[in-house]
Amino acid sequence: MKFYGFLSNAHSAALLGPNGSIDWLSFPRFDSPAIFARLLGTDDNGYFRVYPDDPAEASQQYVPNTNIITTTWESNQGRAIVHDFLAIGRSEVRRLIKSDLPLTVEIRPRFHYGLIRPAPTAVDSGAIFRNPLAREALVLVINGQPLLASHSITKDVNQGIWRLPPGHYEIVLQYIADDEDRLVEALDVLAEQSMALEADLAQETLNTSFAHTMAYWHHRVNQLPIYDGPHREAFVRSLLVLEGLTYRTNGAIIAAPTTSLPETVGETRQWDYRFAWVRDGSYAAEALLSAGNVVACRRFLEFLLNSVDLQGKPFQAPFFHVDGTLIRGEHDLDWLPGFQGSVPCREGNAATRQLQLDIEGDFLWTVWRYFDVTGDISFINNYWYILRTTIDWVAHNWQQQDASLWEFRDQDAHYTHSQVMCWVALHYGANLAEALSEDEKVVTKWRTAADKIREAIEHHGYHAKLGHYVQAFDGDTVDAALLVMPLYGYCEPDDPRFLGTLAKIEEVLLKDFWVYRYSSDMLGSAAHPFVLASFWLARIYIQLERIEDAEKILDGLMKNQTDLGLLGEHADEATGTPRGNFPQGFSHLGLIMTLLDLSRAKIAL
């Protein structure tokens, strides 16, 4: 199915539509206000489109092993090819064009999520779009040459329209968050680049920015061990998504590059995911580690270790801005009409105020996995005071109620998954302590607390009459989070109590290859399956040697990727259309972990 494509420079991200329109772009960071927000509204909320004047059929694909998208238009009159990318190391969009067809460029930037209309100023090779309310601007430069000397570029700067005759061009849009001198400097630099570009175009060679960007993404993939298992193309694409969601400055990993894409169109389930979640990032770091990227895992762990509060709950909030600062609440963007009318659109996330007990366990599991894979005792020792403080906090606070990994609002309880992850924090924390030859009294204290948690889970989190674990203590329903119990070593996959839980999940949450995360929450019934949960189930099947069942799930999910190999947080069960924020790191890390598990299982058979 055709949907949006994902562009990234590991600082910010854009979504490119099948029609050649950039409908979402945040500059200069993932969590900055968008300058193109048509994704959540109308043309008046900002977009940047390149398209043929006459009807033509469009197709898209990624340049192999990159986050660069090629859009190709074909008609009886010829072909137009556009390479779109965000330049590495710059707040800059570049669109390389080689076309036999006349093209139209429409650029309608709107600052602050489509709210503020800029004041355009024409310059020789493009335009400057200034924010009238802040010291920021966009510089547009169109370099290149028509195929015929008798043709020329025409423009209407006030309308944001340029018409390009057949030829070779590069369009550069650069964000400037400074003063007038910086604008002049940017124009001078881009003018110098245009001279080199004309030579590149004449010789049909790659320009420097394109070459560097392509080489950067190639290196991110090629430095890793070669994966030769099933669905290799999907595996590599998922790695590139996770790399594209990583903030290159410090290794923070965001959950998704968008806000307010609805779980259910026309309802209110839409949130801002452009932040570094402890849980999501820990999952992603483990996937990158498992794929061989030890450094990316360590960098994310260091980002979190440097965000720990030593005076209270280690992670004051479930997520952070990409610079490690706290998010301050949630705000409605009332002027945006929403994706297909789904309102409200939101900036920030109110879940920042929630108590979520699982996240320290998510983090400490990944720390343990990193140590188990690398044996890097110096890393653990360097951060031991912070790690010890974190584990101690869990030992003294696991009895509290929380909002769960599902971030239920006003429904705090003793959620079984949260308690399992507290057990994980203490169990693997004790393992780390033993590796460091820590005081035996510390190890004993943590293992004793872990045993108490297990006792509580087995007494209150397991329903003996129904024969399965439950979502919350003394309840009677299941949720998909219970699937992770064997994945974190809490129990074996063939434990009778877990097998009863698996059977119940298959009965009430599994539909074909789709798994729903739960039946209902504070907003009503869960409308769409949760993609990561399907991967969790596939991994359990692999552990149980139910390989055909695992492959059925994988095959179903692979058929419901977009045409560019991307996955959302949820999916429409009937059509496979992505729902929720997109692309979703959860889903792509789940794909990586499942394929690695499957590949190892097939080798072992």
N, C-alpha and C positions, 0 to 999 in steps of 0.2 A: 504494500500500500504506500502511496505517496504521502509524505508528511514533511515536517521541517527537518533541515539539516543543521548540524551543530558545528560552529566554528569557535576556535579558542586560540589564545596566545598565552595561556597559563597565567593570565592576570585578569582577563575579562572574557566575555563570551557573547556570541550572537546566534540567532536562529535565522536561517535562510530558507525561504519558502520555495516550493517547486516552480513558482512563477518568476524566480530570480529576484525576489524582494526580501531585503533584510528587514524583518518586522520586529526584531528585538535586539537591542544592544545596550549594554551598560558600560560606561566608561567613567573613570579609569580602572575600576575594579569590578569583580563579580557582583559585589553587594552595593555598588553605586546606583544612583537613579538612572533610569534608562533614557537614552536620547532618541531611540526608536521604540515605540510601544504599540504599534498597530496590532501586535499579537493580542493585546488586551482591549482592543477598541476598534477604531475606524481609521481611515486615511489621515484624519486630522490629528491623530495621536503620534504620527511620525513613522516614516519608512524610507527606504533607499532601494530603488528598483532599477534594474537594467533589463530591457526586453526589446524584441524586434518590432518594427513598425507594422509589418504584415504578419498574418497568422503563420505560426510555425509550431511544430511539435517539440516539446521540451523533455529532456532526460537529464538525470543527475547521477554522479558517482563521485566517490572520494578518490583523489590521487592516492594510489596505493601507499599504505603505511603512513598516512598523514591525516591531519585535520583540515585539509584543503579540499574544497568542493569544486568540481567542474560541472558547469551547466552547459548543455549543448542544445541549440535550437536547429531543427532541420526543416527546410521547406523546398519547394521546387526551384526557388531562386538562389538557394545556397545554404550556407551554414554559419552559425555564430557560436563561438566558444568563449565562455567566461570562466576564469579561475578566481575563486573568492577565498580570501584568507585574512586573518588578523596577524599583523606582523609581530614576530617575537621581539619582546623587549620594548615595544612602543604601543601607545594607545592609538592604534591606526588600523583602518580597514583598507585593503587594497583589492582592486578588481581588475584583472588582466584580461584584455579583450582582443580576440582575433576574429574578424567578422567579414563575410561576404554580403551581409545584409545591413541595411540602415537600422540603427538602434536608437532608442530613446532612453535617456537617463532621467529619472525623477528622484529628487532628494528633498525630503520634507522633515528635517530634524525638528524635534520638540524637546526642550529641556525639561527635566524633572517629571518623567513618566508622562510625556505628552501634554503637560500643562502650559508650558511657557513657549510661545512662538518667538523664534529668534529674529533679529534684524539683519537681513543679508546685505553684504557689500560685494559688488563685483570687483574682481581682480583679473589680470590679463588671462590667466589660465584656469580660472575657476571662480571661487567665492569664499568669503568669510561669513560665518553665521555666529553672531555674538548673542550670548545670553544677556538680555537687558537688565537682569536682576542680580547678576553675579559675575565674577571675574573668570569667565570660562568662554570658550569659543570652539568652533569647528572650522578647520581650514580644508577646503575642497580644491584639489588640483586635478585637472584632466590633461594628461600628456599624451602625445601620439601623433599619428599622421593618417589622413585618408589615403586610400589606394590610388585615387585620381587627384592630381594636383588642382584640378578645376573645382573640386569639392571642398567644403569647409564646414567646420563645426558652427552650429547656430545655438543660441541660448536665450532663455528668459529667466534671468536670475531671480526676479521677484516671485516667479511661479516655481522656481527650483527645477527647471526643465532644460536639458541639453539634448540636442539631436546630433548623432554621430553618423556621418556617412560610412560606407564600408571602409574598413581599415584596421590598423593595429593601435590599441590604446592601453593606457593604464590610468585608472581612477584611484586617487589617494584621498582618503578622508582622515584627517589627524585631529585628535582632541588636544586642546591647549587649556590648561588650568592655571593661567598666570596672567601676565600683563601684555600690553601692546608690543613691547620690545620682543617678547617671545613669539608673538604672531609674525612680526616682520622676519625674525630669524627663521621661523618655520617655512615661510614663503621662499626665502632665499635658498634654503637647503633643498626644498622640493624642486625649485627651478634648476638647481645644479643637477639634481637627479634626472630631471627631464631630458637634459642633454645626453646623458649616458643611456637613458631609456630609448631615445630615438635610434641610437646605434644598435642597441640590443634588438629592437623591433625590426630594423632593416636586415639584420643578420639572422633573425628568428632564433635568437639565443635567450636563455633565461636571464631576467634581471636579477640584481643582487639580492633584493628583499625576498623574492620568490625562492631563490636558490637557498638562502639561509633558512627560511621557514621550512622548506621541504627537508633540508638536511637535519634540522632540529628534530622534527618528528620521526624521521628515519632512525636517528640515533636513539631516541627513546625506545623504539621497538627492537632495533638490531643489537643493543647492548645486552638483551635478555637471552636466556637459553631458547633454542628453537623449539617451538611447540609443534609436534607432528600428529597430534590426536585428532579426534573428530571435530568438525565445524571450525577448522582453523581460522577461516576468514572472520567468523563471528568472535572468536577468541581475541584476535589482534584488534578488531574494532573496539571491543570492550576495554582492552588495555589502553587504547588511545582515548577513549571517553574518560577513563579514570585519570589519565595523564592530563587531559584537557580540563578536568575539574580541580586540578591541583594548583594552588597559588604558589607560583615558582619562587617568590621571595622567601618563604619560610616553610614550605611543605604542607601547609594547611590544605585539607581536601573538603570541598563543599559538597552538599547533598545533590544539588541540581542547579542549573544556571538560570532558572526562571522563578517568577513568583506568580501565584494566582491562576495557574492553569488548573481547571476544576477536576476533581475526582469524578463528579457527576455534573454534566452540562446543565445549566439552569438552576443549580442549587447553590449552597453556600460553602461546600467543602473545597476551599481553595486557600492555600497558605504560601508563605514566602520561604523558599528552601535554599536561598543563596548564601548559606552560612556553613561554618565548619562544625557539624554535629560531632560530638564525642563518639556516639554510637556508629553513625554512618561512616565516619572517617576511620574508626578502628576496624570496621568490617573491610573497608576498601584497602587499608594498609595491610591487613592480613592477606587479601587477595593479591596485592602487588608483591608482597613477600613470597607467597606461594608460587607466583609466576617468575620469581628470580630477581625482583627489584628490591634488594635489601636496603639500599640507600633511601628510596622513597618511603619505605616503612619506617626507617629510623628517623627520617626528617619529620614525619607526621607525629611520631611518638614524642620527639623533642618539642614540637609545637605545643602538644598537650601538656607535657611535663613543665613547660615554662608558663602554662596558664593555670596551674594548680594553685588553689587558695590553701595556705597552710594554717589558717585560723579557723576554718569551718569546714563545710562540705567541700571536698577537694575540687569538684567542678561546680562552681556557683550556679551555673546554668547548663542546660543540656547542649548548648551550642554557643559559638562565638562568631564575631566578625572575623574576617580572614586575617586581620592583624592581631587577633587575640583579645580584643576588647569586648565588653559585654554589650548585647543588644538591649536597647531600652524600649521594651514594649512593642506594641503592634498598632499600626495606623491604617485607616481605610483611605484609599485613593479614590475619593467619591466622584471625581470627574471622569474616570475611566468606565466605559460601558461594559467591560469584561469580555472574556473569550466566549463567543457565541451567547452573549448576554448573561454570563455567570458573574454575579456580584455578591459581596464586595470584592474589589481588588485590594490587596494588602501589601504594605511595606513593614518589615519587622515580623516578629512572631511572639504571640503572648505566651507560648510554651516556655519562654525563657524564665518565667516565674515558677514553673512546675518543679516539684521534687520527683526526680526519676532515679530510682535506686540501681537500675541495671547498668548504668553507663560506666561506673568505676570498674565493674566486672568486664565489660566489653573492652575497655582500655587495658586492664591488667592481663587479660587473656592474650591480647596482641603483644604486650610486652613479653609474656612468657613464650609465645610462639617465636618472637624475634630472637630471644635468648636461646631457645631450643634449636633453632636453625643455625644460628651464627656462633654460639658459644661466647658472645661478646661480653665477658664478665666485667670489663672496664666500664662499659656503658651502664650496666646495672649498678655497679659500685658508685659511679659518678653521680647517679640520680637516686641513690638508695634512700637518703633522708626523705625525699619527696615521695618515693614509692612506699616507704614504711609508713609515713603519715597517712597516705591514702588508704592503705590496707587497714591500719588501725581504726580509721574513721568507720569503715564498713563493719569492722568487728563490734563497734559500739552502737551502730545505728541501723542495722539491718532489720530490726523489728518494726520500723516505721511503715506506714502506708504510703503509696506513691501513685503517680499517674500512669505508670507502665510505659513500655516502649511505644505503645499506640498513642500516647499523649492525650489520654482522655481528659476532658475538661470537667471539673467538679464531680469526678467519679473516683476519687482516691480509694484504694483498697490494698490488701496484701495480694498482689498479683504473683502468681506462681513463677512466671518467667523472671520477674524482678528478683524473687528470692533465689532462684537458681543462679542468677548472675552474681548475687552476693556470695553464694557458695563458691562460684568460680573465682571471685576476687580473693577470697581467703585461702582456698585450696591451692591455687597457683602462686599466690603471694607467699605461702609457706614453702612451696617448692623453690621459689627464688631465694628466700631466706636461707634455706638449707644449702643452696649453691654458694652463698656468700659466707657460710659458716656462722650465721647469725646466732645470737644467744638462744639456747634451747628453750628458754622460758617464752620467748617471743613466738617461736614456731608452735609450741604447745598451745599458747593462747589462741592463735589463729586457727589451728586445727580443731580445737575445742569449739570455737565459735562456728566453724564450718559444720561440725557434727550437729550442733544445735539447729542450724538452718535446715540441714537434711531431715532432722527429726520433725521439724515444723512442716516441711513440705510433704513428707510421707504421711503425716497425721491430718493436716488441714488441706493440702493441695492435691490429695488423691481421694477420690470418692469410691470407697470400697464396694458399695452396692452397685454402682454403675460400671465399675471396673476400669476407670481411666482417670488420669490427672485432669485438673480443671483450671480454667483461666484464672480464677481468684479463689483464695482460701474459702472453704466451706460452701463453694458454689457448685453448679452442676453442668456448666457449659464448657466447651473447649475453645481454644483459639490456636492459630497457626504457630504462634511463638513457642508452643510446647514442642514443636518439631526439633528445636535446637538442642534439646536435652542431651542426646547422644553426641551431637556435633561438638559440644564442649566437655565431653567426658563425664557428665553427671551420672549417666547410666549407659549400659550397653544397648544397642538398638534392638536386640532380641530379648531384653528384659520383659517379663510378662506384663508388668504394669505399663511399660511404654508401648508394647504391642497393642494393648487394649486402647490406649490413647490414640495410636496411629489408626486403628480401625474406626474409632469415632470420628476422627478428622476426615478420613476417607468418606465416611457416611454423610457428614453434614457440611463439609467445607470444600470438598473436591467435586468439580464438574468437568468431566473429560480430563484435560491436562491443566486446567485452571484451578488454583487454590485461593479461596477467600481468606482474609486474615482473621475474620470473626463473622458472626451472623449479624450483629447490630451494635450500635454505640449510642452516644448521647444525641446524635443527629438522625437516628433512625437506622434502617437496614443498610448493610453494606451492599452497594450497588454493583461494584466491579471487583474482579479478582485482583490480588496483590501479587505482582510478578515474582518478587523475591521469594514468597512463600512456595511458589511452584518449584523453584530451584531448591529450596530447603527439602521439599518432599523428594525430589529426584535424588538428592544426596543421601537421604535416609534409605531409599530403595537400593542405591549402590552399596551402602554398608550392609544391607540385608541380602545382597547378591541377587536382587530382583532387577537385573540389568535391563531386561526388555521393558519393564515398567518405567524405569528411569529414562530410557531412550524414547519412549512414547511421549513423555513430558517434554524432553528436549526438542524432539522433532516438531511438536506442536508449537512450542515457543519460537523456534527458529522460523517457522512459517508465518509467524505473526510479528516478526520484526518489520520495521519500515523498509522502504526500498533502499535506504542508506545503511541498514543494519543497526538501527537504534531502537531502544526500548524505553517506555515510560514507566512510571511508578505503578500504575494500574493499566488495565486494558479493557476495552469493551469486549465482553465475552463473545458476542455475535460477530463482530467485524474485525476484532483485533486492534482497532484504532487506539493509540495511546491516550491514556487519561492521567490527570495529575501532572506534576511538574516534569519537565522533559529536557534532555534525556536524564534518566534517573540513575545515579551512581549505584544505589541498592541493586537494581536489576542487572546491571552490567557486572558488578562484582560477583553476584550470584551465579551468573553465567560462567565466569572464569573459574570459580571454585568448583562448580559442578563438572565442567569439562576436565579439569585436572583430576578430580576424583574418578571420573569415568575412565580416563586414559590410564591411570594407575591400576584400576580394577581390571581392565582388559589385559594389561600386561601380566597381571598376577594370575589370571585364569589359564 
